[in-house]
Amino acid sequence: MITKMIDYQDGNTSLEGYLAYHETDKQKPAVLVAHDWSGRREMACKGAERIADMGYVGFALDMYGKGIFGADGNAEKNGALMAPFAQDRALLRRRITAALQAVQQLPQVDTSRIAAMGYCFGGMCVLELARSGADVQGVISVHGIFVPGNVANTKITAKVLCLHGHDDPMVPPEQVFAFETEMTQAQVDWQVHVYGGTMHAFTNPKANNPGFGTVYKEVAANRAYRSIANFLEEIFSS
């Protein structure tokens, strides 16, 4: 596997993504991997490597800025990093679009076949990418936040897959139903997979805070990654 850091920009903001792929003599589909609220750290980079092992180009993007990271278990710091993007969805869309444009410039990438996936806060990011009408084949929210912002949506062309824990206190059932209604009214090809007895952050092995609602669950994580592989195979072969 080849991995390298990629510098790119959003206006005056310097960003640093993590690229992972297996060497080949032909261009491959690419998947943006959007990080959780703690920044582009180990989990996002391992997500990009997992994508590379599926045969694609993985790119762990950077929402916060080069060298800006939160920390495990530090809700105050992580929340302060995430808040500007949750409150200003135009900013969020611009920042993740910068990552998409950076990936489109990579020589390893088949620009006609790009998708995006995101964990937690990153799930919110990729759903906003879809809502922006971005030219991506699909987006995957992994225990992501469903609530839309106050930015007008354009025609959503991406297929949408959401992987959600039923007991996630950050996304209660009424928000799931509201999201399904939103996607249906927008005539999106959407799926929501709901895992029973599962809380927020269920794919993160370091998540172990039942009081906060974040708990790793191996069986749900394994099911989620199988669904991700199937979804990517479907959208990239069509």
C-alpha positions as CSV (number, residue, x, y, z in Angstrom):
1,M,0.0,0.0,0.0
2,I,1.2,3.5,-0.8
3,T,0.3,6.3,1.6
4,K,1.2,9.9,1.5
5,M,0.1,13.3,2.9
6,I,-1.6,15.6,0.4
7,D,-1.7,19.4,1.0
8,Y,-4.6,21.3,-0.5
9,Q,-6.5,24.6,0.2
10,D,-9.9,26.0,0.9
11,G,-9.3,29.7,0.2
12,N,-6.7,30.8,2.7
13,T,-7.1,27.7,4.9
14,S,-4.3,25.1,4.5
15,L,-5.6,21.5,4.7
16,E,-3.8,18.1,4.8
17,G,-5.4,14.9,3.6
18,Y,-4.1,11.3,3.9
19,L,-4.0,9.3,0.6
20,A,-4.0,5.5,0.5
21,Y,-4.0,3.2,-2.5
22,H,-2.4,0.1,-4.0
23,E,-0.1,0.8,-7.0
24,T,-1.7,0.2,-10.4
25,D,-1.3,1.2,-14.0
26,K,-4.8,2.5,-14.3
27,Q,-7.0,5.0,-12.6
28,K,-9.3,3.8,-9.8
29,P,-12.5,5.0,-8.2
30,A,-11.9,7.1,-5.1
31,V,-13.7,7.5,-1.8
32,L,-13.4,10.6,0.4
33,V,-13.3,9.7,4.1
34,A,-14.6,12.4,6.4
35,H,-13.4,12.3,10.0
36,D,-15.3,12.4,13.3
37,W,-15.4,15.5,15.5
38,S,-11.8,14.9,16.7
39,G,-10.3,15.6,13.3
40,R,-8.3,13.7,10.7
41,R,-6.7,11.3,13.1
42,E,-6.1,7.5,13.2
43,M,-9.7,6.4,12.6
44,A,-10.1,8.4,9.4
45,C,-6.7,7.4,8.1
46,K,-7.4,3.7,8.8
47,G,-10.7,4.2,7.0
48,A,-8.8,5.4,3.9
49,E,-6.6,2.4,4.1
50,R,-9.6,0.1,4.4
51,I,-10.9,1.7,1.2
52,A,-7.6,1.1,-0.5
53,D,-7.8,-2.6,0.5
54,M,-11.1,-2.7,-1.3
55,G,-9.3,-1.8,-4.5
56,Y,-10.1,1.9,-4.6
57,V,-8.3,5.2,-3.7
58,G,-8.9,6.3,-0.2
59,F,-8.6,9.9,0.9
60,A,-9.0,10.9,4.5
61,L,-10.0,14.6,4.2
62,D,-9.3,17.5,6.6
63,M,-12.2,19.7,7.7
64,Y,-10.4,21.7,10.4
65,G,-7.1,22.8,9.0
66,K,-3.5,21.4,8.8
67,G,-2.3,20.3,12.2
68,I,-5.6,21.0,14.0
69,F,-6.9,18.1,16.0
70,G,-9.1,17.3,18.9
71,A,-8.6,14.4,21.3
72,D,-10.3,11.2,22.4
73,G,-12.9,11.9,25.1
74,N,-12.5,15.6,25.0
75,A,-16.1,16.6,24.2
76,E,-15.5,20.3,24.9
77,K,-12.5,20.7,22.6
78,N,-14.0,18.4,19.9
79,G,-17.4,20.2,20.1
80,A,-15.7,23.6,19.7
81,L,-14.0,22.4,16.5
82,M,-17.1,20.9,15.0
83,A,-19.6,23.7,16.0
84,P,-18.7,26.3,13.3
85,F,-19.5,23.7,10.6
86,A,-22.7,22.4,12.3
87,Q,-23.9,26.0,12.5
88,D,-22.7,27.2,9.1
89,R,-23.5,24.6,6.5
90,A,-22.4,26.8,3.7
91,L,-18.9,26.7,5.3
92,L,-19.2,23.0,5.7
93,R,-20.1,22.4,2.1
94,R,-17.3,24.7,0.8
95,R,-14.7,22.9,3.0
96,I,-15.7,19.4,1.9
97,T,-16.0,20.5,-1.7
98,A,-12.4,21.6,-1.5
99,A,-11.5,18.0,-0.6
100,L,-13.5,16.7,-3.6
101,Q,-11.7,19.1,-5.9
102,A,-8.3,18.0,-4.5
103,V,-9.2,14.4,-5.2
104,Q,-10.3,15.1,-8.7
105,Q,-6.8,16.4,-9.4
106,L,-5.0,13.2,-8.3
107,P,-3.6,11.2,-11.2
108,Q,-4.6,7.9,-9.6
109,V,-8.3,8.8,-9.6
110,D,-11.0,8.0,-12.1
111,T,-12.9,11.3,-11.8
112,S,-16.1,9.7,-13.1
113,R,-16.3,7.4,-10.1
114,I,-16.0,9.2,-6.8
115,A,-17.9,8.6,-3.5
116,A,-17.7,9.9,0.0
117,M,-18.2,8.4,3.4
118,G,-18.0,9.9,6.9
119,Y,-18.0,8.9,10.6
120,C,-20.2,10.8,13.1
121,F,-19.5,14.5,12.2
122,G,-18.1,13.2,8.9
123,G,-21.5,11.6,8.2
124,M,-23.1,15.1,8.5
125,C,-20.4,16.4,6.1
126,V,-21.0,13.8,3.3
127,L,-24.7,14.2,3.6
128,E,-24.3,17.9,3.1
129,L,-22.0,17.1,0.1
130,A,-24.9,15.2,-1.4
131,R,-27.4,18.0,-0.6
132,S,-25.1,20.4,-2.4
133,G,-25.7,18.5,-5.6
134,A,-22.0,17.5,-5.9
135,D,-21.1,15.2,-8.7
136,V,-20.4,12.1,-6.7
137,Q,-21.9,8.6,-7.3
138,G,-22.8,8.0,-3.7
139,V,-22.3,9.0,0.0
140,I,-22.2,6.9,3.1
141,S,-23.0,8.2,6.6
142,V,-21.6,6.0,9.4
143,H,-23.3,6.8,12.7
144,G,-23.7,10.3,11.2
145,I,-25.8,13.3,12.1
146,F,-29.0,13.6,9.9
147,V,-30.3,17.1,10.7
148,P,-30.0,19.4,7.7
149,G,-28.8,22.9,7.9
150,N,-30.3,26.1,6.6
151,V,-28.7,26.1,3.2
152,A,-30.9,25.5,0.2
153,N,-30.5,22.1,-1.4
154,T,-29.9,21.5,-5.1
155,K,-30.8,18.4,-7.0
156,I,-29.3,15.4,-5.1
157,T,-27.8,13.0,-7.7
158,A,-25.8,10.8,-5.4
159,K,-27.1,7.6,-4.0
160,V,-27.3,7.6,-0.2
161,L,-26.5,4.9,2.4
162,C,-26.8,5.6,6.1
163,L,-25.6,3.1,8.8
164,H,-27.2,4.0,12.1
165,G,-27.5,2.6,15.6
166,H,-31.1,2.5,16.9
167,D,-30.0,3.5,20.4
168,D,-27.9,6.5,19.2
169,P,-29.0,9.3,21.5
170,M,-27.7,11.9,19.1
171,V,-30.0,10.8,16.3
172,P,-33.4,9.7,17.8
173,P,-36.0,7.8,15.7
174,E,-38.0,10.9,14.9
175,Q,-34.9,12.4,13.2
176,V,-34.3,9.2,11.2
177,F,-37.9,9.4,10.0
178,A,-37.5,13.1,9.1
179,F,-34.4,12.3,7.1
180,E,-36.1,9.5,5.3
181,T,-39.0,11.8,4.4
182,E,-36.5,14.5,3.2
183,M,-34.7,12.0,0.9
184,T,-38.0,10.5,-0.4
185,Q,-39.4,14.0,-1.2
186,A,-36.1,14.7,-3.0
187,Q,-36.5,11.5,-5.0
188,V,-33.1,10.2,-3.8
189,D,-32.0,6.5,-4.1
190,W,-31.6,6.1,-0.4
191,Q,-31.1,3.4,2.2
192,V,-31.0,3.5,6.0
193,H,-29.6,0.4,7.8
194,V,-30.6,0.4,11.5
195,Y,-28.7,-1.8,14.0
196,G,-30.6,-2.8,17.1
197,G,-29.0,-2.4,20.5
198,T,-26.4,-0.1,19.0
199,M,-25.3,3.3,20.1
200,H,-23.3,6.2,18.5
201,A,-19.7,5.6,17.3
202,F,-20.3,1.9,17.0
203,T,-17.4,1.4,14.5
204,N,-14.8,3.1,16.8
205,P,-13.0,0.6,18.9
206,K,-12.0,3.4,21.4
207,A,-15.7,4.3,22.0
208,N,-16.6,3.1,25.5
209,N,-18.8,5.7,27.2
210,P,-22.4,4.5,27.6
211,G,-23.3,7.6,29.6
212,F,-22.4,9.8,26.6
213,G,-24.0,7.3,24.2
214,T,-20.8,6.2,22.4
215,V,-20.0,2.5,22.5
216,Y,-18.1,0.3,20.0
217,K,-20.1,-2.8,18.8
218,E,-18.1,-5.2,16.8
219,V,-21.0,-7.1,15.2
220,A,-22.6,-3.8,14.0
221,A,-19.2,-2.5,12.7
222,N,-18.7,-5.7,10.7
223,R,-22.2,-5.5,9.2
224,A,-21.6,-1.9,8.4
225,Y,-18.4,-2.5,6.5
226,R,-20.0,-5.3,4.5
227,S,-22.8,-2.9,3.5
228,I,-20.2,-0.3,2.6
229,A,-18.3,-2.7,0.3
230,N,-21.6,-3.8,-1.4
231,F,-22.7,-0.2,-1.9
232,L,-19.4,0.9,-3.4
233,E,-19.3,-2.1,-5.7
234,E,-22.9,-1.2,-6.8
235,I,-22.3,2.5,-7.5
236,F,-18.9,2.1,-9.2
237,S,-20.0,-0.7,-11.5
238,S,-23.1,1.0,-12.7
